[in-house]
Amino acid sequence: KGHSVLFDLDATNFPNSFPLDFMHLIYENIAGYIFKLWTGNFFQKGYEDNKDYVLDKAIWNEIGNNMNNVRKTIPAYLGRPPRNIVLYYNGYKAEEWFTWITLYSLPLLKDRMPIRNYEGWANFVKAVRLCNKLVLTSQDIKNI
């Protein structure tokens, strides 16, 4: 294959010229993998070490029903309302994962999972929100 012609451009500085692909990293990969972990579909059957992370199907059905019910109350100017994550997660696009992570996941998961897992997820949500800000304040940087 040889080396890329980009190496020959003076303006190209590896790796600084190539930003992280945040959309695919966070929204198309991590979010879906965590959801699969929480639903018990990430590891092969018989893997028992993830039982502390798996939420019962009844909990997920309740979350999905809550998402369906809220659809009717969201004004159109706020964008597309959330689809039931239980039924449609395989078809979720980056925008839906973004809204799941940053808007819906924390209220819907509160008191439904072990506090340690919830707090870890809350830290992830906070990091995603910070990464999506165009400007970080000095307080944001302190919080990091």
C-alpha positions as CSV (number, residue, x, y, z in Angstrom):
1,K,0.0,0.0,0.0
2,G,2.8,2.4,0.6
3,H,2.7,5.6,2.6
4,S,0.0,8.2,2.3
5,V,0.4,11.3,0.2
6,L,-0.7,13.3,3.3
7,F,2.8,12.7,4.7
8,D,4.2,14.9,1.8
9,L,2.0,17.9,2.7
10,D,3.9,20.5,4.8
11,A,0.6,21.5,6.4
12,T,-0.1,18.0,7.7
13,N,1.1,17.3,11.3
14,F,0.6,13.7,12.4
15,P,-1.4,13.0,14.6
16,N,-2.6,16.6,15.3
17,S,-4.1,17.2,11.9
18,F,-6.6,14.4,12.5
19,P,-9.1,15.0,15.3
20,L,-10.9,12.2,17.2
21,D,-14.0,10.9,15.5
22,F,-16.2,11.6,18.4
23,M,-19.4,10.7,16.7
24,H,-18.4,7.1,15.9
25,L,-16.4,6.6,19.1
26,I,-19.0,7.8,21.6
27,Y,-22.4,7.7,19.8
28,E,-22.0,4.8,17.4
29,N,-19.8,2.5,19.6
30,I,-19.6,3.2,23.4
31,A,-23.3,4.0,23.9
32,G,-24.5,0.9,22.0
33,Y,-21.9,-1.3,23.8
34,I,-23.0,0.0,27.2
35,F,-26.6,-0.5,26.4
36,K,-25.8,-4.1,25.3
37,L,-23.9,-4.6,28.6
38,W,-26.9,-3.4,30.6
39,T,-29.3,-5.6,28.7
40,G,-27.1,-8.7,29.0
41,N,-26.4,-8.9,25.3
42,F,-22.7,-7.8,25.3
43,F,-21.0,-11.0,26.4
44,Q,-21.6,-14.5,25.2
45,K,-24.1,-16.6,27.1
46,G,-22.7,-18.1,30.3
47,Y,-20.5,-15.1,31.1
48,E,-21.4,-14.4,34.7
49,D,-19.1,-11.5,35.6
50,N,-21.5,-8.9,34.2
51,K,-24.5,-9.7,36.3
52,D,-24.0,-6.5,38.4
53,Y,-24.5,-4.4,35.3
54,V,-27.5,-6.2,33.7
55,L,-30.9,-4.6,34.4
56,D,-34.0,-6.8,34.4
57,K,-36.1,-6.9,31.3
58,A,-39.1,-5.5,33.3
59,I,-37.0,-2.4,34.1
60,W,-36.1,-2.0,30.4
61,N,-39.7,-2.4,29.4
62,E,-40.7,0.3,31.9
63,I,-38.0,2.6,30.5
64,G,-39.1,1.9,26.9
65,N,-42.7,2.7,27.9
66,N,-41.7,5.9,29.5
67,M,-39.9,6.9,26.3
68,N,-43.0,6.1,24.3
69,N,-45.2,8.2,26.6
70,V,-42.9,11.2,26.6
71,R,-43.0,11.4,22.7
72,K,-46.4,13.0,22.8
73,T,-45.3,15.8,25.1
74,I,-42.1,17.0,23.3
75,P,-42.6,20.1,21.1
76,A,-41.5,19.6,17.5
77,Y,-39.1,22.5,17.7
78,L,-37.0,20.5,20.1
79,G,-36.3,17.9,17.4
80,R,-37.2,14.3,17.0
81,P,-38.7,12.7,20.1
82,P,-37.0,9.6,21.5
83,R,-37.8,6.2,20.2
84,N,-38.2,3.3,22.6
85,I,-34.6,2.3,23.2
86,V,-35.5,-1.3,23.9
87,L,-37.3,-1.8,20.6
88,Y,-35.1,0.4,18.3
89,Y,-31.6,0.6,19.7
90,N,-30.2,-1.4,16.7
91,G,-31.5,1.4,14.4
92,Y,-30.4,4.3,16.6
93,K,-28.3,6.9,14.7
94,A,-25.7,9.1,16.4
95,E,-28.3,11.8,17.1
96,E,-30.5,9.4,19.0
97,W,-27.6,8.1,21.0
98,F,-26.6,11.7,21.7
99,T,-30.0,12.5,23.1
100,W,-30.2,9.2,25.0
101,I,-26.8,10.0,26.7
102,T,-27.2,13.7,27.4
103,L,-30.9,14.1,28.0
104,Y,-32.8,10.9,28.7
105,S,-30.5,8.3,30.3
106,L,-29.9,9.8,33.7
107,P,-33.5,10.5,34.6
108,L,-34.7,7.1,33.2
109,L,-31.9,5.1,34.9
110,K,-32.1,6.9,38.3
111,D,-33.0,4.4,41.1
112,R,-33.1,1.6,38.6
113,M,-29.5,0.4,38.8
114,P,-26.8,0.1,41.5
115,I,-25.7,3.6,42.6
116,R,-22.0,2.8,41.8
117,N,-23.0,2.1,38.2
118,Y,-25.3,5.1,38.0
119,E,-22.6,7.4,39.3
120,G,-20.1,6.0,36.8
121,W,-22.6,6.6,34.0
122,A,-23.3,10.1,35.3
123,N,-19.6,10.9,35.0
124,F,-19.5,9.6,31.5
125,V,-22.6,11.8,30.6
126,K,-20.8,14.8,32.2
127,A,-17.7,14.1,30.1
128,V,-19.8,13.8,26.9
129,R,-21.5,17.1,27.7
130,L,-18.2,18.8,28.2
131,C,-16.8,17.4,25.0
132,N,-19.7,18.8,23.1
133,K,-19.3,22.3,24.4
134,L,-17.7,24.7,21.9
135,V,-16.0,26.6,24.7
136,L,-14.9,25.4,28.1
137,T,-15.0,27.8,31.0
138,S,-12.4,27.9,33.6
139,Q,-14.9,26.2,35.9
140,D,-15.4,23.4,33.3
141,I,-11.6,22.8,33.3
142,K,-11.5,22.8,37.1
143,N,-14.3,20.2,37.1
144,I,-12.3,18.0,34.8
